[in-house]
């Protein structure tokens, strides 16, 4: 693709961002399964919301140079540790990104997902497939040797997700620091995190309630360009979709045949991106246009008119996806952060609140 076409692509994406804020109403339904559906001017209202000062206030409470004097080696230590773990097992990259998303989705980015006690988020049934805790523990242990009681677990997890993204070919973004660790973690609250079966309206509402947009929803779903999931999470799509006793008709027939052979056992794992599972690229979106989205929520992005234009724009060039992924991850990392020492703390062990 020539450089001269890039301005046009960015213009297209900008148009899609405006369009994606529209919320057309469907009588008796959140979602129309037909990918050919095109909303008319009578059922769509377009708007462009500009963030207010309140919505961006966390930028004023966090700082890019927060550890410059107190722990200048923080990012170097973290980078080396993340690199070391992913070199041993590349699947830790996706796991760290997912762990960060789960953390920020419940009570904000406060490290509450890391707490390990009876009744915590980490112990919840929906959290049993989360991985990467040992990576955070390893980083924290080294930091406690070099600069004890200085770096929060919430900051470690946020930065680790960034470095994990970079290690598998994704974009870099600057992370502001100063988050305090939360002291509360409740298992029932983990159930609010999307698990791949929701409809688009539910996902949009989930993101908007955390100060994020439809664009952020579509872009952060692109993290599924790497990683995998258990076959148990898609069994209903393969054999008994919505209680019909048949497979989900929206899955490409050849892809369906592959998945049914791959997922004979629920305990098996399958790549989220069937085409380039080890590459951080925009092929995830191209797969959606081919009806090869693994999770229901993946495929819905291309069949719902509120999100489909963004999927189409992100298939055009990898650079657009990469740029916006960095922006959206930056926004995710400041969701409901704790910066007040009275509300949070700097844990000395990420698994437990401090004993005073």
DRENDOMAR-127460 format. One record per residue (C-alpha): residue in three letters; x, y, z. Coordinates in nm, 4 decimals. Example, Ala and Ser with C-alpha at 12.3 -4.5 7.8 and 13.67 -1.06 7.14 Angstrom:
{rest:ala	xx:1.2300	yy:-0.4500	zz:0.7800} $
{rest:ser	xx:1.3670	yy:-0.1060	zz:0.7140} $
// end
This chain:
{rest:unk	xx:0.0000	yy:0.0000	zz:0.0000} $
{rest:unk	xx:0.1440	yy:0.3398	zz:-0.0965} $
{rest:unk	xx:0.2064	yy:0.6169	zz:0.1521} $
{rest:unk	xx:-0.0277	yy:0.8414	zz:-0.0441} $
{rest:unk	xx:-0.3222	yy:0.6239	zz:0.0564} $
{rest:unk	xx:-0.2578	yy:0.6527	zz:0.4306} $
{rest:unk	xx:-0.4268	yy:0.9936	zz:0.4776} $
{rest:unk	xx:-0.7397	yy:0.8496	zz:0.3182} $
{rest:unk	xx:-0.7317	yy:0.5532	zz:0.5548} $
{rest:unk	xx:-0.7006	yy:0.7739	zz:0.8604} $
{rest:unk	xx:-0.9891	yy:0.9853	zz:0.7302} $
{rest:unk	xx:-1.1948	yy:0.6687	zz:0.6935} $
{rest:unk	xx:-1.1121	yy:0.5628	zz:1.0480} $
{rest:unk	xx:-1.2054	yy:0.9063	zz:1.1794} $
{rest:unk	xx:-1.5415	yy:0.8804	zz:1.0029} $
{rest:unk	xx:-1.5934	yy:0.5364	zz:1.1538} $
{rest:unk	xx:-1.5152	yy:0.6675	zz:1.5020} $
{rest:unk	xx:-1.7939	yy:0.9212	zz:1.4620} $
{rest:unk	xx:-2.0276	yy:0.6602	zz:1.3158} $
{rest:unk	xx:-1.9535	yy:0.4078	zz:1.5895} $
{rest:unk	xx:-2.0911	yy:0.6381	zz:1.8565} $
{rest:unk	xx:-2.4346	yy:0.5955	zz:1.7054} $
{rest:unk	xx:-2.6694	yy:0.3525	zz:1.8782} $
{rest:unk	xx:-2.9464	yy:0.2482	zz:1.6379} $
{rest:unk	xx:-3.2542	yy:0.0973	zz:1.7994} $
{rest:unk	xx:-3.3774	yy:-0.2448	zz:1.6994} $
{rest:unk	xx:-3.7200	yy:-0.3506	zz:1.8118} $
{rest:unk	xx:-3.6944	yy:-0.6549	zz:2.0439} $
{rest:unk	xx:-3.3265	yy:-0.7131	zz:1.9707} $
{rest:unk	xx:-2.9750	yy:-0.5831	zz:2.0430} $
{rest:unk	xx:-2.8208	yy:-0.7475	zz:1.7432} $
{rest:unk	xx:-2.8973	yy:-0.8278	zz:1.3809} $
{rest:unk	xx:-2.7054	yy:-1.1345	zz:1.2603} $
{rest:unk	xx:-2.7031	yy:-1.0363	zz:0.8965} $
{rest:unk	xx:-2.3685	yy:-0.8844	zz:0.7975} $
{rest:unk	xx:-2.5366	yy:-0.7236	zz:0.4978} $
{rest:unk	xx:-2.7608	yy:-0.5051	zz:0.7133} $
{rest:unk	xx:-2.7137	yy:-0.1344	zz:0.6457} $
{rest:unk	xx:-2.8827	yy:0.1182	zz:0.8797} $
{rest:unk	xx:-3.0852	yy:0.3931	zz:0.7169} $
{rest:unk	xx:-3.0631	yy:0.7584	zz:0.8066} $
{rest:unk	xx:-3.3947	yy:0.7290	zz:0.9865} $
{rest:unk	xx:-3.2736	yy:0.4861	zz:1.2509} $
{rest:unk	xx:-2.9272	yy:0.6224	zz:1.3245} $
{rest:unk	xx:-2.8215	yy:0.9393	zz:1.5061} $
{rest:unk	xx:-2.4551	yy:1.0350	zz:1.4831} $
{rest:unk	xx:-2.2700	yy:1.2221	zz:1.7526} $
{rest:unk	xx:-1.9112	yy:1.2942	zz:1.8459} $
{rest:unk	xx:-1.8497	yy:1.3228	zz:2.2185} $
{rest:unk	xx:-1.5535	yy:1.5294	zz:2.3344} $
{rest:unk	xx:-1.4049	yy:1.4152	zz:2.6699} $
{rest:unk	xx:-1.4599	yy:1.6557	zz:2.9570} $
{rest:unk	xx:-1.1938	yy:1.7533	zz:3.2088} $
{rest:unk	xx:-1.3405	yy:1.5043	zz:3.4597} $
{rest:unk	xx:-1.3008	yy:1.2176	zz:3.2124} $
{rest:unk	xx:-0.9294	yy:1.2866	zz:3.1673} $
{rest:unk	xx:-0.8418	yy:1.3856	zz:3.5254} $
{rest:unk	xx:-0.6291	yy:1.0750	zz:3.5926} $
{rest:unk	xx:-0.3628	yy:1.2081	zz:3.3595} $
{rest:unk	xx:-0.3158	yy:1.4866	zz:3.6142} $
{rest:unk	xx:-0.2741	yy:1.2424	zz:3.9047} $
{rest:unk	xx:-0.0341	yy:0.9960	zz:3.7452} $
{rest:unk	xx:0.3128	yy:1.0831	zz:3.6195} $
{rest:unk	xx:0.5436	yy:0.9447	zz:3.3527} $
{rest:unk	xx:0.8407	yy:1.0248	zz:3.5743} $
{rest:unk	xx:0.6888	yy:0.8985	zz:3.8993} $
{rest:unk	xx:0.9750	yy:0.6551	zz:3.9777} $
{rest:unk	xx:1.2548	yy:0.8575	zz:3.8220} $
{rest:unk	xx:1.4143	yy:0.9365	zz:4.1595} $
{rest:unk	xx:1.2774	yy:0.6632	zz:4.3860} $
{rest:unk	xx:1.3301	yy:0.3608	zz:4.1585} $
{rest:unk	xx:1.4973	yy:0.4618	zz:3.8305} $
{rest:unk	xx:1.5725	yy:0.0972	zz:3.7423} $
{rest:unk	xx:1.2025	yy:-0.0018	zz:3.7589} $
{rest:unk	xx:1.1294	yy:-0.0213	zz:3.3858} $
{rest:unk	xx:1.4633	yy:-0.1860	zz:3.3082} $
{rest:unk	xx:1.4009	yy:-0.4608	zz:3.5641} $
{rest:unk	xx:1.0461	yy:-0.5110	zz:3.4445} $
{rest:unk	xx:1.1453	yy:-0.5194	zz:3.0785} $
{rest:unk	xx:1.4153	yy:-0.7817	zz:3.1345} $
{rest:unk	xx:1.1852	yy:-1.0021	zz:3.3405} $
{rest:unk	xx:0.8979	yy:-0.9867	zz:3.0901} $
{rest:unk	xx:1.1374	yy:-1.0610	zz:2.8057} $
{rest:unk	xx:1.2791	yy:-1.3580	zz:2.9978} $
{rest:unk	xx:0.9368	yy:-1.5125	zz:3.0704} $
{rest:unk	xx:0.8022	yy:-1.4671	zz:2.7158} $
{rest:unk	xx:1.1188	yy:-1.6166	zz:2.5715} $
{rest:unk	xx:1.0423	yy:-1.9296	zz:2.7746} $
{rest:unk	xx:0.6707	yy:-1.9292	zz:2.6831} $
{rest:unk	xx:0.5353	yy:-1.6810	zz:2.4291} $
{rest:unk	xx:0.1753	yy:-1.7424	zz:2.5459} $
{rest:unk	xx:0.2523	yy:-1.5329	zz:2.8552} $
{rest:unk	xx:0.2228	yy:-1.2227	zz:2.6350} $
{rest:unk	xx:-0.1489	yy:-1.2706	zz:2.5754} $
{rest:unk	xx:-0.1941	yy:-1.3878	zz:2.9347} $
{rest:unk	xx:-0.0460	yy:-1.0665	zz:3.0775} $
{rest:unk	xx:-0.2643	yy:-0.8510	zz:2.8523} $
{rest:unk	xx:-0.5710	yy:-1.0456	zz:2.9599} $
{rest:unk	xx:-0.4752	yy:-1.0275	zz:3.3276} $
{rest:unk	xx:-0.4405	yy:-0.6501	zz:3.2970} $
{rest:unk	xx:-0.7821	yy:-0.6242	zz:3.1284} $
{rest:unk	xx:-0.9472	yy:-0.8303	zz:3.4044} $
{rest:unk	xx:-0.7808	yy:-0.6159	zz:3.6688} $
{rest:unk	xx:-0.8946	yy:-0.2856	zz:3.5182} $
{rest:unk	xx:-1.2446	yy:-0.4194	zz:3.4514} $
{rest:unk	xx:-1.3188	yy:-0.4694	zz:3.8219} $
{rest:unk	xx:-1.2640	yy:-0.1749	zz:4.0613} $
{rest:unk	xx:-1.0239	yy:-0.0191	zz:3.8106} $
{rest:unk	xx:-0.6508	yy:-0.0796	zz:3.7614} $
{rest:unk	xx:-0.5680	yy:-0.1422	zz:4.1271} $
{rest:unk	xx:-0.4081	yy:-0.4880	zz:4.1257} $
{rest:unk	xx:-0.7147	yy:-0.6407	zz:4.2954} $
{rest:unk	xx:-0.7056	yy:-0.9391	zz:4.0582} $
{rest:unk	xx:-0.3673	yy:-1.0337	zz:4.2085} $
{rest:unk	xx:-0.4951	yy:-1.0748	zz:4.5645} $
{rest:unk	xx:-0.5124	yy:-1.4385	zz:4.6664} $
{rest:unk	xx:-0.7502	yy:-1.5091	zz:4.9512} $
{rest:unk	xx:-1.0855	yy:-1.6769	zz:5.0045} $
{rest:unk	xx:-1.3536	yy:-1.4839	zz:4.8195} $
{rest:unk	xx:-1.1159	yy:-1.2777	zz:4.6014} $
{rest:unk	xx:-1.1523	yy:-1.2103	zz:4.2263} $
{rest:unk	xx:-0.8606	yy:-1.4407	zz:4.1583} $
{rest:unk	xx:-1.0392	yy:-1.7356	zz:4.3235} $
{rest:unk	xx:-1.3623	yy:-1.6829	zz:4.1264} $
{rest:unk	xx:-1.4678	yy:-1.9538	zz:3.8828} $
{rest:unk	xx:-1.4429	yy:-1.7133	zz:3.5864} $
{rest:unk	xx:-1.0810	yy:-1.6331	zz:3.6791} $
{rest:unk	xx:-0.9537	yy:-1.9906	zz:3.6782} $
{rest:unk	xx:-0.8017	yy:-1.9626	zz:3.3301} $
{rest:unk	xx:-0.6085	yy:-1.6438	zz:3.4106} $
{rest:unk	xx:-0.2302	yy:-1.6744	zz:3.3944} $
{rest:unk	xx:0.0739	yy:-1.4549	zz:3.4478} $
{rest:unk	xx:0.0637	yy:-1.4169	zz:3.8247} $
{rest:unk	xx:0.4094	yy:-1.5721	zz:3.8571} $
{rest:unk	xx:0.5508	yy:-1.3147	zz:3.6156} $
{rest:unk	xx:0.4211	yy:-1.0288	zz:3.8308} $
{rest:unk	xx:0.5510	yy:-1.1993	zz:4.1456} $
{rest:unk	xx:0.8965	yy:-1.2397	zz:3.9923} $
{rest:unk	xx:0.9125	yy:-0.8732	zz:3.8931} $
{rest:unk	xx:0.7880	yy:-0.7620	zz:4.2349} $
{rest:unk	xx:1.0410	yy:-0.9778	zz:4.4196} $
{rest:unk	xx:1.3310	yy:-0.8213	zz:4.2293} $
{rest:unk	xx:1.1950	yy:-0.4704	zz:4.2779} $
{rest:unk	xx:1.1617	yy:-0.5273	zz:4.6530} $
{rest:unk	xx:1.5335	yy:-0.6068	zz:4.6579} $
{rest:unk	xx:1.6311	yy:-0.2983	zz:4.4585} $
{rest:unk	xx:1.3798	yy:-0.0405	zz:4.5851} $
{rest:unk	xx:1.1579	yy:-0.1851	zz:4.8601} $
{rest:unk	xx:0.8045	yy:-0.0577	zz:4.9228} $
{rest:unk	xx:0.8195	yy:0.1813	zz:4.6287} $
{rest:unk	xx:0.6557	yy:0.0281	zz:4.3172} $
{rest:unk	xx:0.2913	yy:-0.0779	zz:4.3292} $
{rest:unk	xx:0.1659	yy:-0.4078	zz:4.1925} $
{rest:unk	xx:-0.0918	yy:-0.2161	zz:3.9886} $
{rest:unk	xx:0.1859	yy:-0.0246	zz:3.8113} $
{rest:unk	xx:0.3806	yy:-0.3484	zz:3.7567} $
{rest:unk	xx:0.0868	yy:-0.5240	zz:3.5898} $
{rest:unk	xx:0.0035	yy:-0.2224	zz:3.3717} $
{rest:unk	xx:0.3625	yy:-0.1878	zz:3.2493} $
{rest:unk	xx:0.4035	yy:-0.5648	zz:3.2086} $
{rest:unk	xx:0.1037	yy:-0.5734	zz:2.9736} $
{rest:unk	xx:0.2676	yy:-0.3001	zz:2.7657} $
{rest:unk	xx:0.6062	yy:-0.4746	zz:2.7506} $
{rest:unk	xx:0.4405	yy:-0.8078	zz:2.6704} $
{rest:unk	xx:0.2674	yy:-0.6427	zz:2.3751} $
{rest:unk	xx:0.5979	yy:-0.5057	zz:2.2475} $
{rest:unk	xx:0.7713	yy:-0.8443	zz:2.2871} $
{rest:unk	xx:0.5314	yy:-1.0065	zz:2.0383} $
{rest:unk	xx:0.5572	yy:-0.7281	zz:1.7823} $
{rest:unk	xx:0.2921	yy:-0.4882	zz:1.9072} $
{rest:unk	xx:0.3204	yy:-0.1134	zz:1.9683} $
{rest:unk	xx:0.4891	yy:0.0693	zz:2.2553} $
{rest:unk	xx:0.3061	yy:0.3338	zz:2.4585} $
{rest:unk	xx:0.4199	yy:0.5441	zz:2.7517} $
{rest:unk	xx:0.2630	yy:0.4381	zz:3.0827} $
{rest:unk	xx:0.2059	yy:0.6995	zz:3.3548} $
{rest:unk	xx:0.2738	yy:0.5705	zz:3.7078} $
{rest:unk	xx:0.1564	yy:0.6369	zz:4.0593} $
{rest:unk	xx:-0.1259	yy:0.3841	zz:4.0994} $
{rest:unk	xx:-0.1825	yy:0.2533	zz:4.4495} $
{rest:unk	xx:-0.2814	yy:-0.1064	zz:4.5169} $
{rest:unk	xx:-0.6383	yy:-0.1740	zz:4.6194} $
{rest:unk	xx:-0.7218	yy:-0.3479	zz:4.9453} $
{rest:unk	xx:-1.0516	yy:-0.5050	zz:4.8375} $
{rest:unk	xx:-1.1124	yy:-0.7978	zz:4.6014} $
{rest:unk	xx:-1.4522	yy:-0.9710	zz:4.5775} $
{rest:unk	xx:-1.5070	yy:-1.2895	zz:4.3760} $
{rest:unk	xx:-1.8630	yy:-1.2049	zz:4.2697} $
{rest:unk	xx:-1.7437	yy:-0.8843	zz:4.1037} $
{rest:unk	xx:-1.5242	yy:-1.0859	zz:3.8653} $
{rest:unk	xx:-1.8439	yy:-1.2012	zz:3.6944} $
{rest:unk	xx:-1.8873	yy:-0.8580	zz:3.5356} $
{rest:unk	xx:-1.5878	yy:-0.9141	zz:3.3028} $
{rest:unk	xx:-1.6959	yy:-1.0100	zz:2.9457} $
{rest:unk	xx:-1.6398	yy:-1.3799	zz:2.8785} $
{rest:unk	xx:-1.7050	yy:-1.4029	zz:2.5035} $
{rest:unk	xx:-2.0798	yy:-1.4718	zz:2.5022} $
{rest:unk	xx:-2.2239	yy:-1.1211	zz:2.5423} $
{rest:unk	xx:-2.4099	yy:-0.9223	zz:2.2777} $
{rest:unk	xx:-2.2708	yy:-0.5991	zz:2.1364} $
{rest:unk	xx:-2.5020	yy:-0.3751	zz:2.3363} $
{rest:unk	xx:-2.3777	yy:-0.5297	zz:2.6610} $
{rest:unk	xx:-2.0164	yy:-0.4838	zz:2.5536} $
{rest:unk	xx:-2.0703	yy:-0.1221	zz:2.4533} $
{rest:unk	xx:-2.2359	yy:-0.0483	zz:2.7874} $
{rest:unk	xx:-1.9540	yy:-0.2245	zz:2.9728} $
{rest:unk	xx:-1.6883	yy:-0.0132	zz:2.8018} $
{rest:unk	xx:-1.8815	yy:0.3127	zz:2.8297} $
{rest:unk	xx:-1.9327	yy:0.2599	zz:3.2032} $
{rest:unk	xx:-1.5533	yy:0.2642	zz:3.2325} $
{rest:unk	xx:-1.5063	yy:0.5808	zz:3.0299} $
{rest:unk	xx:-1.4197	yy:0.4020	zz:2.7063} $
{rest:unk	xx:-1.5769	yy:0.4080	zz:2.3602} $
{rest:unk	xx:-1.7044	yy:0.1777	zz:2.0881} $
{rest:unk	xx:-1.3718	yy:0.2303	zz:1.9125} $
{rest:unk	xx:-1.1866	yy:0.1098	zz:2.2227} $
{rest:unk	xx:-1.4091	yy:-0.1987	zz:2.2315} $
{rest:unk	xx:-1.3294	yy:-0.2927	zz:1.8721} $
{rest:unk	xx:-0.9588	yy:-0.2114	zz:1.8983} $
{rest:unk	xx:-0.8958	yy:-0.3902	zz:2.2283} $
{rest:unk	xx:-1.0797	yy:-0.6949	zz:2.0947} $
{rest:unk	xx:-0.7918	yy:-0.6999	zz:1.8468} $
{rest:unk	xx:-0.5742	yy:-0.8339	zz:2.1299} $
{rest:unk	xx:-0.7207	yy:-1.1662	zz:2.0142} $
{rest:unk	xx:-0.4725	yy:-1.1497	zz:1.7290} $
{rest:unk	xx:-0.2569	yy:-1.3568	zz:1.9667} $
{rest:unk	xx:-0.3401	yy:-1.5954	zz:2.2477} $
{rest:unk	xx:-0.5740	yy:-1.8893	zz:2.2780} $
{rest:unk	xx:-0.8818	yy:-2.0090	zz:2.4641} $
{rest:unk	xx:-1.0095	yy:-2.3406	zz:2.5910} $
{rest:unk	xx:-1.2335	yy:-2.5402	zz:2.3597} $
{rest:unk	xx:-1.4858	yy:-2.5515	zz:2.6421} $
{rest:unk	xx:-1.5571	yy:-2.1822	zz:2.5913} $
{rest:unk	xx:-1.6786	yy:-2.2383	zz:2.2329} $
{rest:unk	xx:-1.8495	yy:-2.5783	zz:2.2619} $
{rest:unk	xx:-2.1926	yy:-2.4196	zz:2.2360} $
{rest:unk	xx:-2.1017	yy:-2.2549	zz:1.9042} $
{rest:unk	xx:-1.9771	yy:-2.5822	zz:1.7620} $
{rest:unk	xx:-2.2537	yy:-2.8206	zz:1.8651} $
{rest:unk	xx:-2.5557	yy:-2.6560	zz:2.0264} $
{rest:unk	xx:-2.5802	yy:-2.2901	zz:1.9339} $
{rest:unk	xx:-2.8562	yy:-2.1185	zz:2.1323} $
{rest:unk	xx:-3.0108	yy:-2.4567	zz:2.2130} $
{rest:unk	xx:-3.0710	yy:-2.5512	zz:1.8491} $
{rest:unk	xx:-2.8637	yy:-2.8692	zz:1.8632} $
{rest:unk	xx:-2.6733	yy:-2.7376	zz:1.5620} $
{rest:unk	xx:-2.3539	yy:-2.5328	zz:1.5105} $
{rest:unk	xx:-2.3559	yy:-2.1545	zz:1.4865} $
{rest:unk	xx:-2.4530	yy:-2.0892	zz:1.1213} $
{rest:unk	xx:-2.2343	yy:-1.7777	zz:1.1060} $
{rest:unk	xx:-1.9108	yy:-1.9807	zz:1.1235} $
{rest:unk	xx:-1.7341	yy:-2.0445	zz:0.7935} $
{rest:unk	xx:-1.7965	yy:-2.4148	zz:0.7061} $
{rest:unk	xx:-1.4286	yy:-2.5014	zz:0.6594} $
{rest:unk	xx:-1.3346	yy:-2.3244	zz:0.9805} $
{rest:unk	xx:-1.6188	yy:-2.5043	zz:1.1602} $
{rest:unk	xx:-1.4883	yy:-2.8394	zz:1.0369} $
{rest:unk	xx:-1.1409	yy:-2.7535	zz:1.1642} $
{rest:unk	xx:-1.2730	yy:-2.6448	zz:1.5052} $
{rest:unk	xx:-1.4862	yy:-2.9560	zz:1.5501} $
{rest:unk	xx:-1.1839	yy:-3.1746	zz:1.4816} $
{rest:unk	xx:-0.9601	yy:-2.9608	zz:1.7042} $
{rest:unk	xx:-1.2049	yy:-2.9343	zz:1.9929} $
{rest:unk	xx:-1.3138	yy:-3.2894	zz:2.0543} $
{rest:unk	xx:-1.2257	yy:-3.2318	zz:2.4194} $
{rest:unk	xx:-1.3283	yy:-2.9222	zz:2.6144} $
{rest:unk	xx:-0.9898	yy:-2.9163	zz:2.7862} $
{rest:unk	xx:-0.8030	yy:-2.8619	zz:2.4581} $
{rest:unk	xx:-0.6878	yy:-2.5142	zz:2.3535} $
{rest:unk	xx:-0.7403	yy:-2.3361	zz:2.0238} $
{rest:unk	xx:-0.5807	yy:-2.0186	zz:1.8842} $
{rest:unk	xx:-0.7962	yy:-1.7056	zz:1.8846} $
{rest:unk	xx:-0.6481	yy:-1.6093	zz:1.5463} $
{rest:unk	xx:-0.6576	yy:-1.9108	zz:1.3142} $
{rest:unk	xx:-0.4342	yy:-1.7516	zz:1.0517} $
{rest:unk	xx:-0.1375	yy:-1.5814	zz:1.2236} $
{rest:unk	xx:-0.1690	yy:-1.6776	zz:1.5934} $
{rest:unk	xx:0.1855	yy:-1.5772	zz:1.6877} $
{rest:unk	xx:0.1892	yy:-1.2418	zz:1.5073} $
{rest:unk	xx:0.0544	yy:-0.9175	zz:1.6501} $
{rest:unk	xx:-0.1221	yy:-0.7916	zz:1.3387} $
{rest:unk	xx:-0.4595	yy:-0.6889	zz:1.1994} $
{rest:unk	xx:-0.5364	yy:-1.0301	zz:1.0476} $
{rest:unk	xx:-0.7792	yy:-1.0832	zz:1.3363} $
{rest:unk	xx:-1.0126	yy:-0.8315	zz:1.1669} $
{rest:unk	xx:-0.9633	yy:-0.9888	zz:0.8237} $
{rest:unk	xx:-1.0679	yy:-1.3205	zz:0.9779} $
{rest:unk	xx:-1.3923	yy:-1.1623	zz:1.1012} $
{rest:unk	xx:-1.4824	yy:-1.0654	zz:0.7442} $
{rest:unk	xx:-1.4254	yy:-1.4303	zz:0.6491} $
{rest:unk	xx:-1.6598	yy:-1.5496	zz:0.9276} $
{rest:unk	xx:-1.3645	yy:-1.6882	zz:1.1219} $
{rest:unk	xx:-1.4110	yy:-1.5133	zz:1.4560} $
{rest:unk	xx:-1.3564	yy:-1.7721	zz:1.7288} $
{rest:unk	xx:-1.5686	yy:-1.6252	zz:2.0080} $
{rest:unk	xx:-1.9251	yy:-1.5096	zz:1.9523} $
{rest:unk	xx:-1.8255	yy:-1.1621	zz:2.0649} $
{rest:unk	xx:-1.5515	yy:-1.1556	zz:1.8011} $
{rest:unk	xx:-1.7851	yy:-1.2354	zz:1.5130} $
{rest:unk	xx:-2.0574	yy:-1.0021	zz:1.6403} $
{rest:unk	xx:-1.8189	yy:-0.7100	zz:1.5844} $
{rest:unk	xx:-1.8524	yy:-0.7566	zz:1.2093} $
{rest:unk	xx:-2.2257	yy:-0.8293	zz:1.1994} $
{rest:unk	xx:-2.3427	yy:-0.5367	zz:1.4122} $
{rest:unk	xx:-2.3660	yy:-0.2055	zz:1.2213} $
{rest:unk	xx:-2.2353	yy:-0.0090	zz:1.5192} $
{rest:unk	xx:-1.8997	yy:-0.1876	zz:1.5069} $
{rest:unk	xx:-1.8715	yy:-0.3309	zz:1.1546} $
{rest:unk	xx:-1.7424	yy:-0.0049	zz:0.9955} $
{rest:unk	xx:-1.4560	yy:0.0002	zz:1.2443} $
{rest:unk	xx:-1.3670	yy:-0.3604	zz:1.1683} $
{rest:unk	xx:-1.3551	yy:-0.2739	zz:0.7983} $
{rest:unk	xx:-1.1343	yy:0.0284	zz:0.8623} $
{rest:unk	xx:-0.8925	yy:-0.1734	zz:1.0751} $
{rest:unk	xx:-0.8499	yy:-0.4370	zz:0.8043} $
{rest:unk	xx:-0.7111	yy:-0.1743	zz:0.5681} $
{rest:unk	xx:-0.3641	yy:-0.1407	zz:0.7195} $
{rest:unk	xx:-0.1770	yy:-0.2751	zz:1.0185} $
{rest:unk	xx:-0.0376	yy:0.0668	zz:1.1122} $
{rest:unk	xx:-0.3841	yy:0.2072	zz:1.1855} $
{rest:unk	xx:-0.4615	yy:-0.0816	zz:1.4204} $
{rest:unk	xx:-0.1217	yy:-0.0602	zz:1.5889} $
{rest:unk	xx:-0.1511	yy:0.3137	zz:1.6528} $
{rest:unk	xx:-0.5033	yy:0.2926	zz:1.7921} $
{rest:unk	xx:-0.4248	yy:-0.0144	zz:2.0024} $
{rest:unk	xx:-0.1592	yy:0.1854	zz:2.1867} $
{rest:unk	xx:-0.4069	yy:0.4691	zz:2.2441} $
{rest:unk	xx:-0.6828	yy:0.2385	zz:2.3715} $
{rest:unk	xx:-0.4483	yy:0.0429	zz:2.5987} $
{rest:unk	xx:-0.3304	yy:0.3716	zz:2.7437} $
{rest:unk	xx:-0.6918	yy:0.4600	zz:2.8225} $
{rest:unk	xx:-0.7555	yy:0.1178	zz:2.9749} $
{rest:unk	xx:-0.4586	yy:0.1620	zz:3.2074} $
{rest:unk	xx:-0.6066	yy:0.4692	zz:3.3790} $
{rest:unk	xx:-0.9558	yy:0.3318	zz:3.4470} $
{rest:unk	xx:-1.0573	yy:0.4171	zz:3.8061} $
{rest:unk	xx:-0.7010	yy:0.4210	zz:3.9383} $
{rest:unk	xx:-0.6296	yy:0.4795	zz:4.3076} $
{rest:unk	xx:-0.3728	yy:0.7511	zz:4.3761} $
{rest:unk	xx:-0.4630	yy:0.8411	zz:4.7352} $
{rest:unk	xx:-0.2463	yy:0.6686	zz:4.9980} $
{rest:unk	xx:-0.5466	yy:0.6603	zz:5.2331} $
{rest:unk	xx:-0.7460	yy:0.4517	zz:4.9840} $
{rest:unk	xx:-0.4673	yy:0.2264	zz:4.8603} $
{rest:unk	xx:-0.1191	yy:0.1066	zz:4.9474} $
{rest:unk	xx:0.2074	yy:-0.0238	zz:4.8032} $
{rest:unk	xx:0.1930	yy:-0.3979	zz:4.8643} $
{rest:unk	xx:0.5195	yy:-0.5693	zz:4.9492} $
{rest:unk	xx:0.3734	yy:-0.8970	zz:4.8169} $
{rest:unk	xx:0.1255	yy:-0.8685	zz:4.5302} $
{rest:unk	xx:-0.0748	yy:-1.1664	zz:4.6552} $
{rest:unk	xx:-0.1698	yy:-1.0117	zz:4.9892} $
{rest:unk	xx:-0.2618	yy:-0.6776	zz:5.1419} $
{rest:unk	xx:0.0010	yy:-0.5445	zz:5.3806} $
{rest:unk	xx:-0.0116	yy:-0.6485	zz:5.7445} $
{rest:unk	xx:0.0219	yy:-0.3407	zz:5.9637} $
// end
